[in-house]
């Protein structure tokens, strides 16, 4: 169970969260559509049901984020420096 910030169901659409420390945060069901998460740390963050459409994950660390899915990652933007869990393939459109 995450013990970080509680953002369950939060409306964070378009939010500037660049380099935010969101380790162990609960982002269950949060709306992160088009949020700027460049360089953010999302280690052990709970992303079940989070909407990451068009969120910028460039340089973000999701290496051990909880419940992140391939469909969430595919809907987001990222780059070669974005860290994903080993079980998820890097989307081709990330370059």
TITIBA-834941 format. One record per residue (C-alpha): y, z, x; residue in one letter. Coordinates in Angstrom, 2 decimals, always signed. Example, Ala and Ser with C-alpha at 12.3 -4.5 7.8 and 13.67 -1.06 7.14 Angstrom:
// residues 2
+---------+---------+---------+------+
:      yy :      zz :      xx : code :
+---------+---------+---------+------+
:   -4.50 :   +7.80 :  +12.30 :    a :
:   -1.06 :   +7.14 :  +13.67 :    s :
+---------+---------+---------+------+
END
This chain:
// residues 95
+---------+---------+---------+------+
:      yy :      zz :      xx : code :
+---------+---------+---------+------+
:   +0.00 :   +0.00 :   +0.00 :    x :
:   +3.33 :   -1.00 :   +1.50 :    x :
:   +5.69 :   +1.85 :   +2.36 :    x :
:   +8.77 :   -0.23 :   +3.13 :    x :
:  +11.61 :   -1.39 :   +0.87 :    x :
:  +10.71 :   -1.83 :   -2.81 :    x :
:  +11.86 :   -5.20 :   -4.14 :    x :
:   +9.21 :   -5.68 :   -6.83 :    x :
:  +10.38 :   -8.29 :   -9.34 :    x :
:  +13.81 :   -8.49 :   -7.68 :    x :
:  +16.07 :  -11.49 :   -8.16 :    x :
:  +16.70 :  -12.53 :   -4.56 :    x :
:  +17.31 :  -16.21 :   -5.33 :    x :
:  +19.46 :  -17.72 :   -2.59 :    x :
:  +19.77 :  -14.33 :   -0.86 :    x :
:  +20.81 :  -14.18 :   +2.77 :    x :
:  +17.96 :  -12.24 :   +4.37 :    x :
:  +18.20 :  -13.80 :   +7.82 :    x :
:  +16.50 :  -11.59 :  +10.42 :    x :
:  +15.87 :   -8.94 :   +7.73 :    x :
:  +13.37 :   -6.19 :   +8.51 :    x :
:  +11.08 :   -6.45 :   +5.50 :    x :
:   +8.02 :   -4.95 :   +7.17 :    x :
:   +5.74 :   -3.26 :   +4.62 :    x :
:   +8.15 :   -4.23 :   +1.81 :    x :
:   +6.89 :   -4.73 :   -1.71 :    x :
:   +8.04 :   -8.18 :   -2.82 :    x :
:   +5.53 :   -8.44 :   -5.67 :    x :
:   +6.81 :  -10.93 :   -8.21 :    x :
:  +10.18 :  -11.22 :   -6.43 :    x :
:  +12.22 :  -14.39 :   -6.89 :    x :
:  +12.95 :  -15.62 :   -3.36 :    x :
:  +13.77 :  -19.18 :   -4.42 :    x :
:  +15.95 :  -20.82 :   -1.73 :    x :
:  +16.36 :  -17.47 :   +0.08 :    x :
:  +17.30 :  -17.57 :   +3.75 :    x :
:  +14.47 :  -15.69 :   +5.48 :    x :
:  +14.97 :  -17.29 :   +8.90 :    x :
:  +13.74 :  -14.92 :  +11.57 :    x :
:  +12.79 :  -12.23 :   +9.03 :    x :
:   +9.93 :   -9.86 :   +9.73 :    x :
:   +7.51 :   -9.70 :   +6.81 :    x :
:   +4.67 :   -7.90 :   +8.57 :    x :
:   +2.37 :   -6.18 :   +6.06 :    x :
:   +4.79 :   -7.13 :   +3.25 :    x :
:   +3.15 :   -7.48 :   -0.18 :    x :
:   +3.91 :  -11.01 :   -1.40 :    x :
:   +1.60 :  -11.18 :   -4.41 :    x :
:   +3.27 :  -13.39 :   -7.01 :    x :
:   +6.48 :  -13.82 :   -4.96 :    x :
:   +8.21 :  -17.14 :   -5.64 :    x :
:   +8.97 :  -18.73 :   -2.27 :    x :
:   +9.99 :  -22.17 :   -3.54 :    x :
:  +12.44 :  -23.71 :   -1.06 :    x :
:  +12.77 :  -20.39 :   +0.83 :    x :
:  +13.53 :  -20.96 :   +4.52 :    x :
:  +10.86 :  -19.18 :   +6.57 :    x :
:  +11.83 :  -20.77 :   +9.90 :    x :
:  +11.02 :  -18.30 :  +12.65 :    x :
:   +9.81 :  -15.67 :  +10.17 :    x :
:   +6.81 :  -13.46 :  +10.93 :    x :
:   +4.27 :  -13.50 :   +8.10 :    x :
:   +1.34 :  -13.12 :  +10.51 :    x :
:   -0.18 :  -10.22 :   +8.60 :    x :
:   +1.69 :  -10.43 :   +5.28 :    x :
:   -0.41 :   -9.28 :   +2.34 :    x :
:   -1.55 :  -11.64 :   -0.42 :    x :
:   +0.47 :  -14.64 :   +0.80 :    x :
:   -1.15 :  -17.86 :   -0.42 :    x :
:   -1.26 :  -21.44 :   +0.72 :    x :
:   +0.60 :  -22.54 :   -2.42 :    x :
:   +3.44 :  -20.11 :   -1.63 :    x :
:   +3.66 :  -21.39 :   +1.95 :    x :
:   +3.51 :  -25.03 :   +0.81 :    x :
:   +6.43 :  -24.42 :   -1.56 :    x :
:   +8.58 :  -22.94 :   +1.23 :    x :
:  +10.25 :  -24.43 :   +4.29 :    x :
:   +9.30 :  -23.40 :   +7.80 :    x :
:   +8.97 :  -24.65 :  +11.35 :    x :
:   +6.83 :  -24.38 :  +14.45 :    x :
:   +8.06 :  -20.85 :  +15.11 :    x :
:   +7.03 :  -19.48 :  +11.71 :    x :
:   +4.08 :  -17.10 :  +12.16 :    x :
:   +1.44 :  -17.35 :   +9.42 :    x :
:   -1.81 :  -15.48 :   +8.85 :    x :
:   -4.63 :  -17.19 :  +10.78 :    x :
:   -6.40 :  -18.05 :   +7.49 :    x :
:   -3.51 :  -20.29 :   +6.35 :    x :
:   -2.90 :  -23.80 :   +7.64 :    x :
:   +0.65 :  -24.72 :   +8.65 :    x :
:   +1.98 :  -27.21 :   +6.09 :    x :
:   +2.37 :  -30.73 :   +7.48 :    x :
:   +5.90 :  -31.01 :   +6.05 :    x :
:   +7.03 :  -28.15 :   +8.33 :    x :
:   +6.85 :  -30.50 :  +11.32 :    x :
+---------+---------+---------+------+
END
